[in-house]
């Protein structure tokens, strides 16, 4: 368990109230929990680790509400492809994917997340050709000491889905129950308990049957876990729903099976009707907006402003590096802001504070962690970052919120703390051997590409 920590001389953006800044501010931490937040000098705390922020910005750690960590091994492999041809190649990787690839890739993805100020990730896991694939991904996340939600999803159909990753519900549920049991056993010896779980239908309905959708909601309810799914990412998926199921949209279709809910996070949601946005609001379903991935695959522009106006909780995600090339949530914030402005042809249609909140508390709320992290306030876990804005690209400071979204870079993050434990200090990862993590991922990536290239064609 983490000890006492005092952070002083910070510019605090607590994300508890629009426009609120504490300068100079302090935060006190005991056993991983924030015990004090205030302006001025901190109280004296005996035997505490003291961190002088030196005027840097202290804010909640960023929450990446949707990614596929191992896909860092597939950066820039398949370019200029729309969703379905791209999916065919991504799913095809399952035929040669091994647990060792998932471990090495996920660990590099976690390292990149930490270096970029992300303290919580939602790992949407959907390729499991071997029983240990998910376990190896979870092992990597656990070793990184990040907070995480691991969404172990299921596919039981689909033209582009290899047979090696199609699963019968009972088979998949047994493996998920094994993950839950493993976590319970570990949590007995680890009071931090940083990893929680979800399940989901991956990309309904193109790779899930109606029978699976029924069973997934029942399984999630029985085990008190949430649901993560790719929803309405491309117009082709919406057209599939119309032709095969006679529904106007994916959200409308999923409502038949009770998939939307306060415990659900739908990634993408690019192609929605007004009625479907109302369904998201009325059911309390959250959305992970992944603008860089949507742009790279040519999917379209999600109706983020419309969802926010309707009261839908919107988070931000990078998606996997195979359709983004990075895990950079600072880049995602800037793109999310500018994309809505150009789409609506209105520079004031979304403001920087809203975007910053999406990347922090919005993500925490989407993942069922709203009471745990996402803001800087007493009682929350100390998942915090320090951001240095002294670089030429950020000075002079005129509007802190705008410059955090539009000027700050992931490389400006100097310190990262999860559960009160410092994971990165002065850009140095403290619990991961950065050169070794990179070397191992390089080797795993080369070996994976050799296996992909040696597969029989067709």
C-alpha positions in Angstrom: 0.0 0.0 0.0 1.2 3.5 -0.8 2.4 5.8 2.1 1.6 9.4 2.8 2.3 11.9 0.1 2.1 15.7 0.0 2.2 17.6 -3.3 2.7 21.4 -3.0 3.2 24.4 -5.1 0.9 23.1 -7.9 -1.6 24.7 -10.3 -4.6 22.4 -9.6 -7.3 21.7 -12.1 -9.7 19.5 -10.0 -12.4 18.9 -12.6 -15.0 19.4 -9.9 -16.4 22.7 -11.1 -16.2 24.4 -14.4 -13.3 26.9 -14.5 -12.0 26.1 -11.0 -8.3 26.4 -10.5 -6.3 26.3 -7.2 -3.0 28.3 -7.5 -0.8 27.6 -5.7 -2.5 24.4 -4.5 -1.7 21.3 -2.5 -2.9 17.8 -2.3 -2.3 15.4 0.6 -2.6 11.6 0.2 -2.8 8.8 2.8 -2.8 5.1 1.9 -3.5 6.0 -1.8 -6.5 8.2 -1.0 -6.7 12.0 -1.3 -7.2 13.4 2.2 -6.8 17.1 1.5 -7.1 19.6 -1.4 -6.6 23.2 -0.9 -5.0 26.5 -1.8 -1.8 27.9 -0.3 0.6 25.9 1.8 -0.1 22.3 2.8 -0.5 21.2 6.4 2.5 19.5 8.0 2.3 15.7 7.6 4.9 13.6 9.4 7.0 11.1 7.4 5.2 12.0 4.2 6.8 11.9 0.8 7.0 15.5 -0.3 6.7 16.5 -4.0 7.2 20.1 -5.0 5.2 20.5 -8.2 7.2 23.7 -9.0 4.2 25.4 -10.6 3.3 22.5 -12.8 -0.3 21.6 -13.4 -1.8 18.9 -11.2 -4.9 17.3 -12.5 -6.7 13.9 -12.5 -4.9 11.2 -14.6 -6.4 10.8 -18.0 -8.8 7.9 -18.6 -8.5 6.0 -21.9 -12.0 4.6 -22.2 -11.4 2.3 -25.2 -8.2 0.7 -26.5 -6.6 -2.5 -27.6 -3.2 -2.3 -26.0 -1.5 -5.2 -27.8 -2.1 -3.5 -31.1 1.0 -1.3 -30.6 2.6 -4.3 -32.3 0.5 -3.5 -35.4 1.2 0.3 -35.8 1.1 1.4 -39.4 0.8 -2.2 -40.7 -2.5 -1.8 -42.7 -3.0 1.7 -44.1 -5.8 3.4 -46.1 -8.4 0.7 -45.6 -12.1 1.2 -44.6 -13.5 -0.7 -41.6 -14.5 -4.0 -43.1 -11.3 -4.8 -45.1 -9.3 -3.6 -42.1 -11.3 -5.8 -39.7 -10.7 -8.8 -41.9 -6.9 -8.3 -41.5 -7.1 -7.5 -37.8 -9.3 -10.6 -37.1 -7.0 -12.7 -39.3 -4.2 -12.0 -36.9 -5.9 -14.4 -34.5 -4.7 -17.3 -36.6 -1.1 -16.6 -35.6 -1.5 -14.6 -32.4 0.0 -16.1 -29.3 -0.3 -15.2 -25.6 3.3 -14.0 -25.6 2.4 -11.4 -28.2 -0.4 -10.1 -26.1 1.8 -9.8 -23.0 4.7 -8.0 -24.7 2.4 -5.7 -26.7 0.1 -4.9 -23.8 3.1 -4.0 -21.6 4.4 -1.6 -24.2 0.9 -0.1 -24.6 0.8 0.4 -20.8 4.2 2.0 -20.8 3.0 4.4 -23.6 -0.1 5.2 -21.5 1.9 6.0 -18.4 4.3 8.2 -20.4 1.3 10.1 -21.8 -0.4 10.8 -18.5 -3.0 8.0 -18.6 -3.8 6.4 -15.3 -6.8 4.3 -16.3 -7.4 2.2 -19.4 -10.3 0.2 -20.6 -8.8 -2.7 -22.5 -11.4 -4.1 -24.9 -10.2 -7.6 -25.5 -11.7 -9.5 -28.5 -9.1 -11.9 -30.0 -8.6 -15.0 -27.8 -7.4 -17.9 -30.0 -5.8 -19.4 -26.9 -7.2 -19.7 -23.3 -4.3 -17.7 -21.8 -4.5 -14.7 -24.2 -6.7 -12.7 -21.9 -4.7 -13.7 -18.8 -1.5 -12.6 -20.3 -3.0 -9.2 -21.2 -4.2 -8.8 -17.6 -0.8 -9.8 -16.3 0.9 -7.0 -18.3 -1.6 -4.5 -17.0 -1.2 -5.7 -13.5 2.6 -5.3 -13.7 2.3 -1.8 -15.1 0.4 -0.8 -12.0 -2.2 1.1 -14.0 -5.8 1.2 -13.0 -7.8 -0.8 -15.6 -11.1 -2.2 -16.7 -10.6 -5.4 -18.7 -13.5 -6.0 -21.1 -13.2 -9.7 -22.2 -15.7 -9.8 -25.1 -17.1 -12.6 -27.2 -17.8 -13.3 -30.9 -19.8 -16.3 -32.1 -20.4 -15.5 -35.7 -19.3 -13.2 -38.6 -18.0 -13.6 -42.1 -14.6 -12.0 -41.2 -14.2 -13.8 -37.8 -11.8 -16.8 -37.9 -13.1 -20.0 -36.4 -10.3 -20.0 -33.8 -11.9 -17.0 -32.1 -15.5 -17.9 -32.5 -16.8 -19.1 -29.1 -19.9 -20.7 -27.7 -21.3 -18.6 -24.9 -20.7 -21.2 -22.2 -17.1 -21.7 -23.3 -16.4 -18.0 -23.2 -18.2 -17.5 -19.9 -16.1 -20.1 -18.2 -12.9 -18.3 -19.3 -14.3 -15.0 -18.0 -15.2 -16.6 -14.7 -11.7 -17.9 -14.5 -10.4 -14.3 -14.9 -12.7 -13.1 -12.2 -11.6 -15.8 -9.9 -7.9 -15.1 -10.5 -8.5 -11.4 -9.7 -10.4 -12.2 -6.5 -7.5 -14.4 -5.4 -4.9 -11.8 -6.2 -7.0 -9.0 -4.6 -7.0 -10.8 -1.3 -3.2 -10.1 -1.2 -3.4 -6.8 -3.0 -5.4 -4.2 -1.1 -5.2 -1.8 -4.1 -7.5 -3.9 -6.3 -6.9 -1.8 -9.4 -8.4 -4.1 -12.1 -12.1 -4.6 -12.7 -13.9 -6.4 -15.5 -16.5 -6.1 -18.2 -17.7 -8.4 -20.9 -19.5 -7.6 -24.2 -20.5 -8.6 -27.7 -17.5 -7.0 -29.4 -19.1 -5.5 -32.6 -22.8 -6.4 -32.7 -24.4 -7.6 -34.8 -21.8 -8.4 -37.4 -20.0 -10.9 -35.2 -22.7 -11.8 -32.6 -25.9 -13.8 -32.8 -29.1 -12.7 -31.1 -28.8 -15.7 -28.8 -25.4 -14.5 -27.6 -26.7 -11.0 -26.9 -29.4 -12.4 -24.7 -26.9 -14.5 -22.7 -24.3 -11.7 -22.4 -26.7 -9.3 -20.6 -27.8 -12.1 -18.2 -24.1 -13.1 -17.6 -23.1 -9.5 -16.9 -26.0 -9.0 -14.5 -25.3 -12.3 -12.6 -21.6 -11.3 -12.2 -22.2 -7.6 -11.5 -19.9 -6.6 -14.3 -20.4 -4.1 -17.1 -20.6 -4.3 -20.9 -18.2 -2.8 -23.5 -19.0 -3.0 -27.2 -18.1 -1.4 -30.6 -21.3 0.3 -31.6 -22.3 1.9 -34.9 -18.7 2.6 -35.9 -19.3 2.6 -39.6 -22.3 3.1 -41.9 -21.7 -0.4 -43.2 -22.6 -1.8 -39.8 -25.8 0.2 -39.7 -26.7 -1.0 -43.1 -26.1 -4.6 -42.0 -28.6 -4.0 -39.1 -31.2 -2.6 -41.5 -30.9 -5.5 -44.0 -30.5 -8.4 -41.6 -32.6 -7.3 -38.6 -35.0 -4.7 -39.9 -33.9 -2.0 -37.4 -32.9 1.5 -38.2 -29.7 1.5 -36.1 -27.4 -0.5 -33.9 -28.4 1.1 -30.6 -32.1 0.5 -31.4 -31.3 -3.2 -32.1 -29.3 -3.6 -28.9 -32.1 -2.2 -26.8 -34.1 -5.3 -27.6 -31.6 -7.4 -25.6 -31.1 -4.9 -22.8 -27.5 -4.2 -23.7 -27.6 -0.4 -23.1 -27.4 0.5 -19.5 -25.6 2.5 -16.8 -23.0 -0.2 -16.7 -22.4 -0.1 -20.5 -19.8 1.8 -22.5 -20.3 1.9 -26.3 -17.2 2.7 -28.3 -17.5 4.9 -31.4 -21.3 5.6 -31.8 -20.5 7.5 -35.1 -23.8 6.7 -36.9 -26.8 7.3 -34.5 -30.3 8.6 -35.0 -31.8 11.3 -32.7 -33.9 8.6 -31.2 -30.9 6.4 -30.5 -29.2 9.3 -28.7 -32.3 9.5 -26.5 -32.0 5.8 -25.8 -28.4 6.3 -24.6 -29.5 9.1 -22.4 -32.6 7.3 -20.9 -30.6 4.1 -20.2 -27.6 5.9 -18.8 -25.3 4.4 -21.4 -21.9 6.0 -21.8 -20.0 6.5 -25.1 -16.3 6.4 -25.7 -15.5 8.8 -28.5 -12.4 7.8 -30.5 -11.9 10.5 -33.1 -8.4 9.7 -34.3 -9.3 6.1 -35.1 -12.6 7.2 -36.7 -10.7 9.7 -38.9 -8.0 7.2 -39.9 -10.6 4.5 -40.9 -12.8 7.1 -42.6 -15.7 6.2 -40.5 -17.2 9.6 -40.1 -17.7 12.1 -37.2 -19.6 11.1 -34.1 -22.4 13.4 -33.0 -20.6 14.3 -29.8 -22.2 17.7 -29.3 -25.6 16.3 -29.9 -24.9 13.5 -27.3 -23.6 16.0 -24.7 -26.6 18.3 -25.2 -28.9 15.3 -24.7 -27.2 14.5 -21.4 -25.2 11.4 -22.6 -21.9 10.9 -20.7 -19.1 11.0 -23.3 -15.6 9.8 -22.6 -12.5 9.7 -24.8 -10.5 6.8 -26.1 -7.6 6.2 -28.5 -8.7 2.9 -29.8 -5.9 0.5 -30.7 -2.7 1.6 -32.3 -3.6 -0.4 -35.4 -6.2 2.2 -36.2 -4.6 5.2 -34.5 -0.9 4.6 -34.4 -0.6 5.9 -30.9 -2.0 5.8 -27.4 -1.8 9.6 -27.0 -4.8 11.0 -25.2 -3.5 14.6 -25.3 -3.6 14.3 -29.1 -7.1 12.8 -28.8 -8.3 15.7 -26.8 -7.2 18.3 -29.4 -8.6 16.3 -32.3 -11.9 15.8 -30.4 -12.2 19.5 -29.9 -11.3 20.6 -33.4 -13.3 17.9 -35.2 -16.5 19.1 -33.7 -15.7 22.7 -34.4 -15.1 22.1 -38.1 -18.0 19.6 -38.4 -20.5 22.1 -37.1 -18.6 25.1 -38.6 -18.9 26.7 -35.2 -15.7 27.4 -33.2 -17.7 27.8 -30.0 -19.7 24.6 -30.3 -17.5 22.8 -27.7 -15.3 24.3 -25.1 -11.9 23.1 -23.6 -13.2 22.4 -20.1 -15.8 20.0 -21.6 -13.1 18.1 -23.5 -10.8 18.0 -20.5 -13.7 16.6 -18.4 -14.4 14.0 -21.1 -10.8 12.8 -20.8 -10.9 12.5 -17.0 -14.2 12.3 -15.1 -16.2 11.4 -18.2 -14.0 8.3 -18.7 -14.1 7.4 -15.0 -17.9 7.6 -15.0 -18.1 5.5 -18.2 -16.1 2.7 -16.6 -18.0 2.6 -13.4 -15.2 4.4 -11.6 -16.8 7.7 -11.0 -16.5 7.3 -7.2 -12.9 6.2 -7.5 -11.1 8.6 -9.7 -11.5 11.3 -12.4 -11.4 14.3 -10.2 -9.1 15.8 -7.6 -11.1 15.7 -4.4 -11.1 14.3 -0.9 -12.0 10.6 -0.8 -11.0 9.8 -4.4 -8.0 7.6 -5.1 -4.8 9.6 -5.8 -4.6 9.0 -9.6 -2.9 12.2 -10.5 -0.5 13.7 -13.0 1.8 16.7 -13.1 2.1 18.5 -16.5 4.9 20.9 -17.2 3.8 23.8 -19.3 7.1 25.7 -19.4 7.8 24.4 -22.9 7.9 26.9 -25.8 4.8 25.3 -27.3 2.7 26.2 -24.2 4.0 29.6 -23.3 2.8 32.2 -22.4 -0.3 30.9 -20.5 -3.4 32.9 -21.4 -6.2 30.4 -21.1 -5.1 27.3 -19.0 -8.0 25.1 -20.1 -7.6 25.8 -23.8 -3.9 25.4 -23.6 -4.2 22.1 -21.8 -6.4 20.8 -24.6 -4.8 22.5 -27.6 -1.1 23.1 -26.7 0.0 20.5 -24.1 1.7 17.4 -25.4 1.9 13.9 -23.9 5.6 14.5 -23.5 4.9 17.4 -21.1 3.7 14.9 -18.4 6.4 14.7 -15.8 4.9 12.7 -13.0 2.2 10.0 -12.9 0.6 8.6 -9.7 -1.9 5.8 -9.4 -3.3 4.9 -5.9 -0.8 7.3 -4.4 2.1 5.4 -5.9 4.4 7.3 -8.3 4.7 5.3 -11.5 6.7 8.0 -13.4 8.9 10.7 -12.0 10.7 13.3 -14.2 9.7 11.3 -17.3 11.3 8.1 -15.8 9.2 5.0 -15.4 9.8 3.7 -11.9 8.3 0.2 -12.1 8.9 -0.8 -15.7 12.2 -1.3 -17.3 11.5 1.0 -20.3 14.4 -0.2 -22.6 13.6 -3.9 -21.9 9.8 -3.4 -22.5 10.6 -1.8 -25.8 13.1 -4.5 -26.8 10.6 -7.3 -25.9 7.8 -5.6 -27.9 10.1 -5.1 -30.9 11.0 -8.8 -30.9 7.4 -9.8 -30.4 6.3 -7.5 -33.2 8.9 -8.9 -35.6 7.9 -12.4 -34.8 4.2 -11.7 -35.2 4.8 -10.1 -38.6 6.8 -13.1 -39.7 3.9 -15.3 -38.7 1.4 -13.1 -40.5 3.4 -13.0 -43.7 3.9 -16.8 -43.7 0.2 -17.6 -43.4 -1.2 -19.4 -46.4 -3.0 -16.9 -48.7 -6.8 -17.0 -48.9 
